[in-house]
Amino acid sequence: MEIRHLLYFHTLARELHFGRAAEKLFISQPPLSRQIRELETELGVLLFERNNKRVYLTEAGRYFLSESAALLQQLEKAKIKAKQIHDSVAGTFRLGYISSTPRTVLAKVLKTVKERYPFLRVNLYEAATQRQIAALENGTLDLGIVRAPVLSPLLEKRTLLTESFCLAKSKQEKIPLNRLAAQSFVSFNKEYAPDYYQQFIHCCHQLGFEPKVIHECNNMPSILELVSSGIGVAIVPESARRLFRSPELDFVPLLQLPVTTETVLGFDPGNRQPALPVFMALLETAYRKFNNKKERVRNV
């Protein structure tokens, strides 16, 4: 038995007319009749009753139709998956992201990927920029959502979001911006995120003071959790107000601070993972919508 026998059988079972079935299969009627006879001979059963007026399935034919349909469906799934593997929309894609990445952006991208590429597995890794850069360089990550600067001659970057900084504080506290030097600060750990920590220090220097850091954390949610508890204040990117919504938190724009920060995509231009441009395009679109929504809220 060959696949064509099943295809011819199913076409004839749908049409119940040798002439119409042959047209659907782009063959003449005699070869179709011969293939059906070969199938019946191999099975040792009569699949169709034929007379001068009509063709109809026998009881054995109806049973074979239902059982063989599952085989053809499985074959079609296998063909689709093989094509997706060939096009590299199957397998595993490794995506890194920093803790300040908006979860709504990640969720939207992952949902789209699941719908379009059901055989593609995505492994997510939350990690600091420097760790992601090392992983991108040695090939253990395919793409990273990181914070600039990306100081690696092996990697390229694309900007996703440029934003200003703001002051995160507990709503219970009234803190004049000219009294920031007297406040206790919560920041990223300087060993875990050295570039971001230096940018935080630079912001404080631009505002005219040396910060008193009392707690260091490894992720943005932990920083904001401590701030909401009244442990200290923090200088964070503007998008943080949408990352961690709490009635205990207040975010104050630092309009006098001439410093911005960039979230970028970092990647190895030599990476031949064909799913890479798919993720880059989806993330760029999701961040663009995220940024546009932020601008609309600000202008209301």
N, C-alpha and C positions, 0 to 999 in steps of 0.2 A: 504494500500500500504506500502510495506517495501522496505528498501534500496536495498535488493537483487533483487527485481523486476526491479528496474531501472538499476542495473548492468547487469542483464541478457538481458534486452531489448537493452541496448547500445551495448553489445557484439554481439548480433544477428544482430543489425542494421549495424554493421561494416562488419560482415562476410557474411550476407545474405545467410547463409547455416546452418541448425540446427546441422548437424554433426560437422562441424568445430567449431561452437560457443560452443557446448558442450565440445569439447576437450579443448578449451581455458579456459573454466570455471571449468575444471576437474570434470565434472559430466556427467551422461549419457544423451541421447537425450530425453527420456520420461519426466524426471523431468523438463527439460528446456521447453518443449512444454507445460507442465502443468502450469509453472510459467507465461509464456506469456499469456496463456488463462485466468489465474486469473487476470492479469493486464488489459487485454482487457475487461473482464467482469466488473471490478471495474470502469473503465473509460467509459464503454458503447460505445466503438468505436472499429473498426477493425484497428489494427496497421500494420499488414502484410497481403499481399495477398500470398497465398500458392497454388502451384500446384505440379505435379510430377516432373517438370523440374526446377523450380526456386522459390525463395522467394524474395519479394520486398516490400518496404515500401509503405503504402497508403499515401494519402495527409495528413490525420490526424496523421499518424505515423511520417511523416517528420516534422510536426509542433511540435509534442510532443518530438521528438529527440532534436530539437534546444532548446526548452524551458527547458527540464530536464537536458541538458548538463551544463547549468549554475548552477543548484542545485548541481550536482556532483562536479563541480569545487569548489564551495563554501565549500562543505563538505571536500574536500581534503585540502583546505587552513586551515580550522578549525582543521583538524587532525594534520597538520604540526605545527600550532601555539600551540596547546595543548602539542605536544611533546617538542617544544622548551621551553614552560613554565615549563614543568616537568624537563627539563634539565637546567633550569635557564639561558637560553640564551634569555629570554624575561624579561619584567619588566624594572627596572631602575638600572643603575650602576652609582655610584657617584665617580668621579675622581677629585682630587685636583692637582694643579700644581703651581709652583712658576713662577714669571714673566719672568725669564730668560730661561724658557723652550722653545726650538726651535719650532716655529709654524709649520715648515715642518714636524717635528716628530709627533706632535699631529694630524695634518691633515692626515698623512699617516695611522696612527693607526685608527682614526675614520672612514676613508674611508673603510679600511679592515673590521672593525666591521660592518659597514652598509651593506656591500656586503654579509658577512657571516651570520650575525645575524640580519635580517631586523626588527625583533620584539623587539630588545633590545634598550631601550632608554638610552642615556648617558647624565648625567648632569655634566657639567664642572664648577669648582670653582677655580678661581685664588686667591691664598691666601699665606701669608707668612708661612714659615716652622712651627713656633710655633703654629699658628692657625690650621694648618693642623694636627699637632701632637695631639692637643686637640680633634679635630673632629674625628680622627682615634681612639683615646682612648674611646670616648663616642659613637662610632658607627654611626656617621652622615656622615662619609666618608668611602668608601670601599678601596680606594688606593690613595696614595699621592706621587707626584713627588716633593721631598723636597731636601734641601741642608743639608749635614752633618754638625754638629753631630745631631743624633737623640737620645736624652738622655731620653728614656722612657723604663722602664722595661717591659711594656706591648706590645711593638711593636718590629717587626723585620725589617731588611732592606736588600736591595740588591743594590750593586753599579751599576749605569748606566754609569757614566762618571767621570773620574778623569782628572783634567786639571790645568794648571798653571794660574797665573794672568798676566794681562798686563795693561799698562797705556792708558786710553782713553783720547784724547785731541782734540782740534780743529786743523784742518790742517793749520789754519792761524798762529798758535803759534809755535815757536821754543823753546822747553823746554829741556835743558840738564838734564839728569837723576840725576846729582849731585846737581841740584837746586830745587828738589821737595819740600824741606822744605819751600820754599818761595811761593809755589803755594796755591791757594784756591781750596778746594776739595768739590765735590758733592758726597753724600753717601746715603745709606739706612737710614731710620729713626731708631734710636737706640731702641725705644720702639716697633716699628713694627717688626723689624728683629734684635733682640738683639745679637744672635749668629753670624750672618753675620757681623754686625757692629763691634763686637769684633774681628772678623777675619781680617776685614779691618784695624783696629787699630794695630793689631799684624803685618800685612804686613808693615805698615809704620814704626813701631818700628824696624823691621828687616832691613829696609832700612836706619835706623838711624835718624829718625826725628819724631816729634809729629805733626800730620796733623792739618791744620786749616780748619775746616768744615764750610762752609758758607750756604749750602743748604742740606736738608735731604728730601728724597723722599720715596714713598712706592712701587715703581716698577722700574725695570731696564730700560724700554723704556723712562721713565721720566728722569732718571739720564742721559742717553745718549743724550736726546733731549737738556738738559741744557748744557751738555758738547759741543755739536755741535754748540750751540749758543755762545760759548765763555765765559760762566758764570764761569766755573772752569774746573778742571780735575777730573778724577775718576780712581780708581783701580778696575778693573772688571775681571771676568773670561774670558779666551781666546775666548770661544764660543760666547761672546757678539758681536764680530765683524760680525758674521753671523746673529745675531738677528736683528740688526739695521744697515742697509746699508745706508750710507749717504756720499755724496762727501765732506761734511764738517767735517767728522770724520777721525781721525787717531788713530791707535792702535799700541803701541810700546811694544814689549816683555820686560818683566822684568826678564832677564836671571839670574841676581844675586840674585833673591828672592827665597829662598829655602822653599817655601810654596805652597801647592796645595789645591784644593777644590774639593769636591765630590758632585755630584748629585746622589741621591739614591731614590729607591722606599721604602716607609714606609708603613707597613701594620700590621694589627692585625692577628697573626697566628691562632687565634680562629675564625676568620671570615669564615663562611661556605657558603659565596656567591660563587657558582660554576663558575661564570664568572670571578672571581678574577685571577685564573691562566692563563686564556685566555689573559687578559689585560697585565699581567706581562710578558708573553712570547712575545707578540706583541711589547711592549715598549722596552724590552731588545734587541730585534732584530732591531728595528728602531734606537735606540741609538747606537748600534754597527755599523750599516751602516753609521750613522751620523759621528761617530768618525773615521771610516775608510776613509770616504770622506775628513774629515779635515786633516788626515795624508797625503793623496795623494796630496792635494792642497799645504801643507807645503813643500812637497818634490819636487814639480815641479820647 
